[in-house]
């Protein structure tokens, strides 16, 4: 085994691991491990949910706390410079999220938002996902 291939391999391993820590992938993995079958990045549903089960009227959104302005979350910081740019940007994101959630309620669905800062405890996360996905249709 030569050094180059070892280095190459650890590079690949690192990239796999870092991809794996992306919030939406964590949520998919947990839902999958619970035995649910679902679609990902469902473009024909409002807001393109990260995970959806149409037959059960379930849509899960994994939201980054910064971009989606998680209330009272320490990750939802506001950059010091370009204040006007950021407040417009954030207001637009919040408005879009509100519209998306309203669209689901109009369809009789109750979408589920998981915040990035809530991914830490996998047991709690798994319980919440299991509870949401097991509930009867549209409730
Ligand atoms: Zn948060």
Backbone and ligand atoms as CSV (ligand in chain L), in Angstrom:
chain,resi,resn,atom,element,x,y,z
A,1,UNK,N,N,0.855,-1.210,0.000
A,1,UNK,CA,C,0.000,0.000,0.000
A,1,UNK,C,C,0.877,1.241,0.000
A,2,UNK,N,N,0.756,2.059,-0.994
A,2,UNK,CA,C,1.600,3.263,-1.009
A,2,UNK,C,C,0.894,4.464,-0.379
A,3,UNK,N,N,1.743,5.445,-0.066
A,3,UNK,CA,C,1.272,6.619,0.682
A,3,UNK,C,C,0.191,7.390,-0.090
A,4,UNK,N,N,0.404,7.520,-1.390
A,4,UNK,CA,C,-0.519,8.325,-2.190
A,4,UNK,C,C,-1.945,7.768,-2.111
A,5,UNK,N,N,-2.050,6.469,-2.281
A,5,UNK,CA,C,-3.400,5.907,-2.263
A,5,UNK,C,C,-4.023,6.012,-0.862
A,6,UNK,N,N,-3.183,5.928,0.154
A,6,UNK,CA,C,-3.704,6.106,1.513
A,6,UNK,C,C,-4.252,7.523,1.707
A,7,UNK,N,N,-3.457,8.457,1.211
A,7,UNK,CA,C,-3.897,9.853,1.328
A,7,UNK,C,C,-5.182,10.084,0.547
A,8,UNK,N,N,-5.185,9.521,-0.644
A,8,UNK,CA,C,-6.361,9.666,-1.502
A,8,UNK,C,C,-7.590,9.081,-0.793
A,9,UNK,N,N,-7.368,7.922,-0.208
A,9,UNK,CA,C,-8.490,7.252,0.439
A,9,UNK,C,C,-9.025,8.066,1.623
A,10,UNK,N,N,-8.104,8.607,2.423
A,10,UNK,CA,C,-8.586,9.360,3.575
A,10,UNK,C,C,-9.287,10.645,3.125
A,11,UNK,N,N,-8.855,11.147,1.978
A,11,UNK,CA,C,-9.523,12.327,1.420
A,11,UNK,C,C,-10.971,11.981,1.034
A,12,UNK,N,N,-11.125,10.847,0.403
A,12,UNK,CA,C,-12.453,10.392,0.013
A,12,UNK,C,C,-13.313,10.160,1.247
A,13,UNK,N,N,-12.731,9.497,2.238
A,13,UNK,CA,C,-13.452,9.221,3.476
A,13,UNK,C,C,-13.933,10.520,4.126
A,14,UNK,N,N,-13.021,11.498,4.126
A,14,UNK,CA,C,-13.362,12.783,4.732
A,14,UNK,C,C,-14.531,13.435,4.010
A,15,UNK,N,N,-14.499,13.397,2.685
A,15,UNK,CA,C,-15.564,14.055,1.932
A,15,UNK,C,C,-16.893,13.331,2.139
A,16,UNK,N,N,-16.838,12.014,2.252
A,16,UNK,CA,C,-18.053,11.241,2.516
A,16,UNK,C,C,-18.635,11.639,3.873
A,17,UNK,N,N,-17.745,11.691,4.863
A,17,UNK,CA,C,-18.197,12.041,6.207
A,17,UNK,C,C,-18.783,13.443,6.251
A,18,UNK,N,N,-18.122,14.380,5.582
A,18,UNK,CA,C,-18.607,15.746,5.684
A,18,UNK,C,C,-19.955,15.897,4.971
A,19,UNK,N,N,-20.131,15.178,3.873
A,19,UNK,CA,C,-21.431,15.179,3.202
A,19,UNK,C,C,-22.500,14.634,4.141
A,20,UNK,N,N,-22.111,13.608,4.852
A,20,UNK,CA,C,-23.018,12.910,5.746
A,20,UNK,C,C,-23.527,13.766,6.900
A,21,UNK,N,N,-22.813,14.827,7.220
A,21,UNK,CA,C,-23.234,15.660,8.338
A,21,UNK,C,C,-24.166,16.772,7.882
A,22,UNK,N,N,-24.453,16.817,6.567
A,22,UNK,CA,C,-25.409,17.829,6.126
A,22,UNK,C,C,-26.756,17.548,6.777
A,23,UNK,N,N,-27.370,18.615,7.336
A,23,UNK,CA,C,-28.601,18.440,8.111
A,23,UNK,C,C,-29.659,17.563,7.437
A,24,UNK,N,N,-29.925,17.799,6.140
A,24,UNK,CA,C,-30.995,17.029,5.499
A,24,UNK,C,C,-30.626,15.546,5.380
A,25,UNK,N,N,-29.335,15.275,5.284
A,25,UNK,CA,C,-28.924,13.872,5.182
A,25,UNK,C,C,-29.066,13.156,6.521
A,26,UNK,N,N,-28.811,13.893,7.596
A,26,UNK,CA,C,-29.005,13.319,8.930
A,26,UNK,C,C,-30.469,12.926,9.109
A,27,UNK,N,N,-31.351,13.836,8.721
A,27,UNK,CA,C,-32.786,13.582,8.892
A,27,UNK,C,C,-33.242,12.404,8.023
A,28,UNK,N,N,-32.737,12.342,6.784
A,28,UNK,CA,C,-33.090,11.214,5.901
A,28,UNK,C,C,-32.639,9.891,6.501
A,29,UNK,N,N,-31.425,9.911,7.019
A,29,UNK,CA,C,-30.846,8.696,7.586
A,29,UNK,C,C,-31.683,8.200,8.764
A,30,UNK,N,N,-32.078,9.153,9.625
A,30,UNK,CA,C,-32.881,8.798,10.801
A,30,UNK,C,C,-34.235,8.248,10.356
A,31,UNK,N,N,-34.889,8.937,9.416
A,31,UNK,CA,C,-36.206,8.485,8.946
A,31,UNK,C,C,-36.094,7.107,8.294
A,32,UNK,N,N,-35.022,6.912,7.551
A,32,UNK,CA,C,-34.793,5.630,6.892
A,32,UNK,C,C,-34.582,4.519,7.928
A,33,UNK,N,N,-33.804,4.831,8.952
A,33,UNK,CA,C,-33.521,3.828,9.987
A,33,UNK,C,C,-34.779,3.461,10.776
A,34,UNK,N,N,-35.768,4.352,10.750
A,34,UNK,CA,C,-37.046,4.063,11.420
A,34,UNK,C,C,-37.948,3.196,10.538
A,35,UNK,N,N,-37.516,2.959,9.311
A,35,UNK,CA,C,-38.252,2.074,8.424
A,35,UNK,C,C,-39.227,2.772,7.490
A,36,UNK,N,N,-39.160,4.099,7.447
A,36,UNK,CA,C,-40.071,4.810,6.558
A,36,UNK,C,C,-39.495,4.870,5.154
A,37,UNK,N,N,-40.395,4.829,4.189
A,37,UNK,CA,C,-39.991,5.040,2.799
A,37,UNK,C,C,-40.534,6.379,2.367
A,38,UNK,N,N,-39.694,7.162,1.728
A,38,UNK,CA,C,-40.059,8.540,1.439
A,38,UNK,C,C,-39.330,9.021,0.192
A,39,UNK,N,N,-39.743,10.160,-0.313
A,39,UNK,CA,C,-39.041,10.794,-1.419
A,39,UNK,C,C,-38.272,11.997,-0.892
A,40,UNK,N,N,-37.205,12.359,-1.586
A,40,UNK,CA,C,-36.398,13.497,-1.133
A,40,UNK,C,C,-36.428,14.610,-2.175
A,41,UNK,N,N,-36.277,15.851,-1.692
A,41,UNK,CA,C,-36.298,17.028,-2.560
A,41,UNK,C,C,-37.465,16.974,-3.542
A,42,UNK,N,N,-38.646,16.939,-2.982
A,42,UNK,CA,C,-39.835,16.706,-3.794
A,42,UNK,C,C,-40.287,18.008,-4.452
A,43,UNK,N,N,-39.923,18.152,-5.725
A,43,UNK,CA,C,-40.097,19.428,-6.407
A,43,UNK,C,C,-41.541,19.752,-6.764
A,44,UNK,N,N,-42.398,18.747,-6.811
A,44,UNK,CA,C,-43.792,19.061,-7.151
A,44,UNK,C,C,-44.645,19.309,-5.901
A,45,UNK,N,N,-43.994,19.511,-4.759
A,45,UNK,CA,C,-44.715,19.942,-3.560
A,45,UNK,C,C,-44.214,21.348,-3.189
A,46,UNK,N,N,-45.082,22.150,-2.541
A,46,UNK,CA,C,-44.674,23.525,-2.211
A,46,UNK,C,C,-43.359,23.559,-1.419
A,47,UNK,N,N,-42.459,24.445,-1.832
A,47,UNK,CA,C,-41.216,24.644,-1.110
A,47,UNK,C,C,-40.202,23.530,-1.251
A,48,UNK,N,N,-40.488,22.538,-2.098
A,48,UNK,CA,C,-39.571,21.418,-2.330
A,48,UNK,C,C,-39.056,20.819,-1.016
A,49,UNK,N,N,-39.932,20.112,-0.292
A,49,UNK,CA,C,-39.521,19.574,1.015
A,49,UNK,C,C,-38.333,18.615,0.911
A,50,UNK,N,N,-37.551,18.561,1.975
A,50,UNK,CA,C,-36.380,17.685,1.996
A,50,UNK,C,C,-36.789,16.222,2.002
A,51,UNK,N,N,-37.972,15.973,2.540
A,51,UNK,CA,C,-38.445,14.593,2.669
A,51,UNK,C,C,-39.969,14.629,2.636
A,52,UNK,N,N,-40.587,13.719,1.883
A,52,UNK,CA,C,-42.045,13.719,1.837
A,52,UNK,C,C,-42.596,12.321,1.614
A,53,UNK,N,N,-43.768,12.078,2.221
A,53,UNK,CA,C,-44.523,10.851,1.961
A,53,UNK,C,C,-45.921,11.307,1.567
A,54,UNK,N,N,-46.164,11.348,0.256
A,54,UNK,CA,C,-47.424,11.918,-0.229
A,54,UNK,C,C,-48.635,11.149,0.272
A,55,UNK,N,N,-48.543,9.820,0.285
A,55,UNK,CA,C,-49.700,9.011,0.681
A,55,UNK,C,C,-50.102,9.287,2.128
A,56,UNK,N,N,-49.179,9.745,2.937
A,56,UNK,CA,C,-49.473,10.054,4.333
A,56,UNK,C,C,-49.597,11.559,4.572
A,57,UNK,N,N,-49.474,12.341,3.470
A,57,UNK,CA,C,-49.539,13.795,3.572
A,57,UNK,C,C,-48.497,14.339,4.544
A,58,UNK,N,N,-47.286,13.855,4.378
A,58,UNK,CA,C,-46.210,14.285,5.269
A,58,UNK,C,C,-45.118,14.993,4.476
A,59,UNK,N,N,-44.686,16.129,4.999
A,59,UNK,CA,C,-43.582,16.856,4.379
A,59,UNK,C,C,-42.678,17.396,5.478
A,60,UNK,N,N,-41.407,17.069,5.381
A,60,UNK,CA,C,-40.442,17.539,6.384
A,60,UNK,C,C,-39.478,18.524,5.730
A,61,UNK,N,N,-39.309,19.639,6.405
A,61,UNK,CA,C,-38.335,20.645,5.987
A,61,UNK,C,C,-37.221,20.721,7.022
A,62,UNK,N,N,-36.003,20.673,6.553
A,62,UNK,CA,C,-34.876,20.848,7.455
A,62,UNK,C,C,-34.358,22.268,7.227
A,63,UNK,N,N,-34.492,23.094,8.229
A,63,UNK,CA,C,-34.170,24.510,8.070
A,63,UNK,C,C,-32.871,24.895,8.762
A,64,UNK,N,N,-32.037,25.586,8.027
A,64,UNK,CA,C,-30.852,26.187,8.631
A,64,UNK,C,C,-31.294,27.368,9.478
A,65,UNK,N,N,-30.786,27.443,10.703
A,65,UNK,CA,C,-31.237,28.469,11.656
A,65,UNK,C,C,-30.906,29.880,11.166
A,66,UNK,N,N,-29.768,30.031,10.505
A,66,UNK,CA,C,-29.340,31.344,10.031
A,66,UNK,C,C,-30.241,31.838,8.907
A,67,UNK,N,N,-30.387,31.057,7.860
A,67,UNK,CA,C,-31.137,31.490,6.680
A,67,UNK,C,C,-32.624,31.589,6.921
A,68,UNK,N,N,-33.141,30.703,7.749
A,68,UNK,CA,C,-34.593,30.682,7.972
A,68,UNK,C,C,-34.985,31.402,9.258
A,69,UNK,N,N,-34.014,32.038,9.914
A,69,UNK,CA,C,-34.252,32.884,11.096
A,69,UNK,C,C,-34.978,32.156,12.212
A,70,UNK,N,N,-34.353,31.130,12.739
A,70,UNK,CA,C,-34.908,30.417,13.887
A,70,UNK,C,C,-35.017,31.382,15.065
A,71,UNK,N,N,-36.251,31.541,15.555
A,71,UNK,CA,C,-36.477,32.525,16.620
A,71,UNK,C,C,-35.764,32.126,17.910
A,72,UNK,N,N,-35.153,33.121,18.542
A,72,UNK,CA,C,-34.444,32.941,19.811
A,72,UNK,C,C,-33.335,31.904,19.738
A,73,UNK,N,N,-32.799,31.695,18.552
A,73,UNK,CA,C,-31.717,30.729,18.384
A,73,UNK,C,C,-30.403,31.487,18.240
A,74,UNK,N,N,-29.391,31.006,18.925
A,74,UNK,CA,C,-28.114,31.738,18.878
A,74,UNK,C,C,-27.434,31.612,17.520
A,75,UNK,N,N,-27.899,30.680,16.691
A,75,UNK,CA,C,-27.321,30.554,15.348
A,75,UNK,C,C,-27.905,31.552,14.355
A,76,UNK,N,N,-29.026,32.158,14.734
A,76,UNK,CA,C,-29.681,33.112,13.830
A,76,UNK,C,C,-29.073,34.496,14.023
A,77,UNK,N,N,-27.793,34.592,13.786
A,77,UNK,CA,C,-27.088,35.861,13.949
A,77,UNK,C,C,-27.365,36.761,12.753
A,78,UNK,N,N,-27.113,38.049,12.916
A,78,UNK,CA,C,-27.231,38.998,11.811
A,78,UNK,C,C,-25.861,39.617,11.553
A,79,UNK,N,N,-25.377,39.477,10.322
A,79,UNK,CA,C,-24.065,40.045,10.007
A,79,UNK,C,C,-24.042,41.556,10.270
A,80,UNK,N,N,-22.891,42.032,10.751
A,80,UNK,CA,C,-22.749,43.446,11.126
A,80,UNK,C,C,-22.844,44.383,9.926
A,81,UNK,N,N,-22.178,43.989,8.826
A,81,UNK,CA,C,-22.164,44.889,7.672
A,81,UNK,C,C,-23.311,44.568,6.724
A,82,UNK,N,N,-23.604,45.504,5.817
A,82,UNK,CA,C,-24.684,45.345,4.835
A,82,UNK,C,C,-26.020,45.033,5.495
A,83,UNK,N,N,-26.280,45.772,6.540
A,83,UNK,CA,C,-27.482,45.493,7.337
A,83,UNK,C,C,-28.745,45.467,6.483
A,84,UNK,N,N,-28.853,46.425,5.566
A,84,UNK,CA,C,-30.070,46.516,4.746
A,84,UNK,C,C,-30.228,45.287,3.858
A,85,UNK,N,N,-29.116,44.884,3.268
A,85,UNK,CA,C,-29.123,43.689,2.412
A,85,UNK,C,C,-29.627,42.474,3.183
A,86,UNK,N,N,-29.077,42.283,4.363
A,86,UNK,CA,C,-29.444,41.093,5.135
A,86,UNK,C,C,-30.877,41.138,5.630
A,87,UNK,N,N,-31.317,42.306,6.080
A,87,UNK,CA,C,-32.694,42.331,6.592
A,87,UNK,C,C,-33.700,42.084,5.476
A,88,UNK,N,N,-33.388,42.571,4.266
A,88,UNK,CA,C,-34.264,42.292,3.129
A,88,UNK,C,C,-34.260,40.809,2.798
A,89,UNK,N,N,-33.069,40.260,2.777
A,89,UNK,CA,C,-32.877,38.847,2.448
A,89,UNK,C,C,-33.644,37.969,3.446
A,90,UNK,N,N,-33.452,38.252,4.733
A,90,UNK,CA,C,-34.101,37.450,5.779
A,90,UNK,C,C,-35.616,37.604,5.718
A,91,UNK,N,N,-36.078,38.844,5.503
A,91,UNK,CA,C,-37.526,39.079,5.419
A,91,UNK,C,C,-38.111,38.266,4.265
A,92,UNK,N,N,-37.376,38.219,3.142
A,92,UNK,CA,C,-37.827,37.445,1.986
A,92,UNK,C,C,-37.908,35.954,2.307
A,93,UNK,N,N,-36.913,35.455,3.019
A,93,UNK,CA,C,-36.908,34.030,3.379
A,93,UNK,C,C,-38.078,33.685,4.295
A,94,UNK,N,N,-38.312,34.546,5.281
A,94,UNK,CA,C,-39.398,34.305,6.236
A,94,UNK,C,C,-40.743,34.316,5.509
A,95,UNK,N,N,-40.880,35.293,4.597
A,95,UNK,CA,C,-42.126,35.411,3.840
A,95,UNK,C,C,-42.367,34.156,2.996
A,96,UNK,N,N,-41.306,33.675,2.354
A,96,UNK,CA,C,-41.423,32.488,1.510
A,96,UNK,C,C,-41.812,31.268,2.360
A,97,UNK,N,N,-41.187,31.135,3.532
A,97,UNK,CA,C,-41.527,30.020,4.412
A,97,UNK,C,C,-42.987,30.092,4.861
A,98,UNK,N,N,-43.434,31.310,5.188
A,98,UNK,CA,C,-44.826,31.483,5.611
A,98,UNK,C,C,-45.779,31.055,4.505
A,99,UNK,N,N,-45.454,31.475,3.271
A,99,UNK,CA,C,-46.302,31.118,2.118
A,99,UNK,C,C,-46.323,29.604,1.921
A,100,UNK,N,N,-45.158,28.994,2.061
A,100,UNK,CA,C,-45.060,27.542,1.880
A,100,UNK,C,C,-45.933,26.814,2.894
A,101,UNK,N,N,-45.813,27.193,4.168
A,101,UNK,CA,C,-46.579,26.521,5.218
A,101,UNK,C,C,-48.080,26.722,5.010
A,102,UNK,N,N,-48.446,27.939,4.563
A,102,UNK,CA,C,-49.859,28.231,4.299
A,102,UNK,C,C,-50.390,27.342,3.173
A,103,UNK,N,N,-49.548,27.105,2.161
A,103,UNK,CA,C,-49.960,26.265,1.033
A,103,UNK,C,C,-50.276,24.843,1.515
A,104,UNK,N,N,-49.487,24.328,2.441
A,104,UNK,CA,C,-49.750,22.984,2.973
A,104,UNK,C,C,-51.042,22.935,3.767
A,105,UNK,N,N,-51.231,23.949,4.596
A,105,UNK,CA,C,-52.456,23.954,5.409
A,105,UNK,C,C,-53.674,24.000,4.502
A,106,UNK,N,N,-53.548,24.744,3.386
A,106,UNK,CA,C,-54.647,24.807,2.429
A,106,UNK,C,C,-54.913,23.439,1.799
A,107,UNK,N,N,-53.854,22.604,1.721
A,107,UNK,CA,C,-53.994,21.257,1.162
A,107,UNK,C,C,-54.439,20.244,2.222
A,108,UNK,N,N,-54.516,20.705,3.484
A,108,UNK,CA,C,-54.883,19.800,4.571
A,108,UNK,C,C,-53.695,19.010,5.111
A,109,UNK,N,N,-52.497,19.470,4.843
A,109,UNK,CA,C,-51.304,18.832,5.379
A,109,UNK,C,C,-50.774,19.670,6.533
A,110,UNK,N,N,-50.059,19.027,7.438
A,110,UNK,CA,C,-49.342,19.770,8.467
A,110,UNK,C,C,-47.856,19.478,8.299
A,111,UNK,N,N,-47.134,20.410,7.652
A,111,UNK,CA,C,-45.704,20.137,7.447
A,111,UNK,C,C,-44.920,20.204,8.761
A,112,UNK,N,N,-43.762,19.643,8.747
A,112,UNK,CA,C,-42.943,19.531,9.950
A,112,UNK,C,C,-41.589,20.166,9.673
A,113,UNK,N,N,-41.231,21.150,10.498
A,113,UNK,CA,C,-39.940,21.823,10.346
A,113,UNK,C,C,-38.972,21.322,11.412
A,114,UNK,N,N,-37.834,20.873,10.957
A,114,UNK,CA,C,-36.768,20.493,11.874
A,114,UNK,C,C,-35.651,21.510,11.720
A,115,UNK,N,N,-35.269,22.111,12.818
A,115,UNK,CA,C,-34.199,23.113,12.780
A,115,UNK,C,C,-32.849,22.433,12.922
A,116,UNK,N,N,-31.904,23.039,12.216
A,116,UNK,CA,C,-30.522,22.563,12.228
A,116,UNK,C,C,-29.974,22.346,13.653
A,117,UNK,N,N,-30.349,23.239,14.581
A,117,UNK,CA,C,-29.812,23.154,15.943
A,117,UNK,C,C,-30.459,22.022,16.737
A,118,UNK,N,N,-31.473,21.369,16.160
A,118,UNK,CA,C,-32.179,20.290,16.869
A,118,UNK,C,C,-31.683,18.902,16.475
A,119,UNK,N,N,-30.596,18.876,15.689
A,119,UNK,CA,C,-30.133,17.585,15.163
A,119,UNK,C,C,-29.175,16.870,16.110
A,120,UNK,N,N,-28.739,17.577,17.135
A,120,UNK,CA,C,-27.688,17.053,18.004
A,120,UNK,C,C,-28.026,15.737,18.678
A,121,UNK,N,N,-29.196,15.663,19.279
A,121,UNK,CA,C,-29.587,14.450,19.996
A,121,UNK,C,C,-30.392,13.537,19.061
A,122,UNK,N,N,-29.727,12.492,18.560
A,122,UNK,CA,C,-30.356,11.630,17.541
A,122,UNK,C,C,-31.560,10.858,18.080
A,123,UNK,N,N,-31.512,10.546,19.371
A,123,UNK,CA,C,-32.618,9.810,19.979
A,123,UNK,C,C,-33.873,10.678,19.993
A,124,UNK,N,N,-33.715,11.905,20.446
A,124,UNK,CA,C,-34.836,12.847,20.477
A,124,UNK,C,C,-35.337,13.100,19.057
A,125,UNK,N,N,-34.394,13.281,18.144
A,125,UNK,CA,C,-34.734,13.523,16.747
A,125,UNK,C,C,-35.541,12.353,16.180
A,126,UNK,N,N,-35.068,11.148,16.423
A,126,UNK,CA,C,-35.752,9.948,15.922
A,126,UNK,C,C,-37.160,9.854,16.496
A,127,UNK,N,N,-37.311,10.160,17.780
A,127,UNK,CA,C,-38.636,10.122,18.411
A,127,UNK,C,C,-39.586,11.115,17.759
A,128,UNK,N,N,-39.094,12.322,17.509
A,128,UNK,CA,C,-39.944,13.358,16.919
A,128,UNK,C,C,-40.347,12.982,15.497
A,129,UNK,N,N,-39.390,12.474,14.724
A,129,UNK,CA,C,-39.684,12.087,13.345
A,129,UNK,C,C,-40.665,10.917,13.321
A,130,UNK,N,N,-40.435,9.960,14.199
A,130,UNK,CA,C,-41.319,8.786,14.267
A,130,UNK,C,C,-42.742,9.212,14.620
A,131,UNK,N,N,-42.852,10.103,15.587
A,131,UNK,CA,C,-44.170,10.564,16.024
A,131,UNK,C,C,-44.885,11.291,14.880
A,132,UNK,N,N,-44.157,12.161,14.195
A,132,UNK,CA,C,-44.757,12.919,13.099
A,132,UNK,C,C,-45.184,12.003,11.951
A,133,UNK,N,N,-44.281,11.138,11.514
A,133,UNK,CA,C,-44.575,10.319,10.339
A,133,UNK,C,C,-45.605,9.226,10.617
A,134,UNK,N,N,-45.755,8.850,11.892
A,134,UNK,CA,C,-46.727,7.782,12.205
A,134,UNK,C,C,-48.141,8.304,12.398
A,135,UNK,N,N,-48.267,9.616,12.621
A,135,UNK,CA,C,-49.602,10.172,12.823
A,135,UNK,C,C,-50.468,9.927,11.595
A,136,UNK,N,N,-51.771,9.858,11.845
A,136,UNK,CA,C,-52.696,9.581,10.745
A,136,UNK,C,C,-52.656,10.702,9.705
A,137,UNK,N,N,-53.095,10.392,8.526
A,137,UNK,CA,C,-53.061,11.319,7.383
A,137,UNK,C,C,-53.544,12.719,7.736
A,138,UNK,N,N,-52.778,13.688,7.309
A,138,UNK,CA,C,-53.213,15.069,7.299
A,138,UNK,C,C,-53.434,15.711,8.660
A,139,UNK,N,N,-53.062,15.007,9.746
A,139,UNK,CA,C,-53.248,15.630,11.055
A,139,UNK,C,C,-51.917,16.077,11.625
L,1,ZN,ZN,ZN,-31.817,27.003,15.778
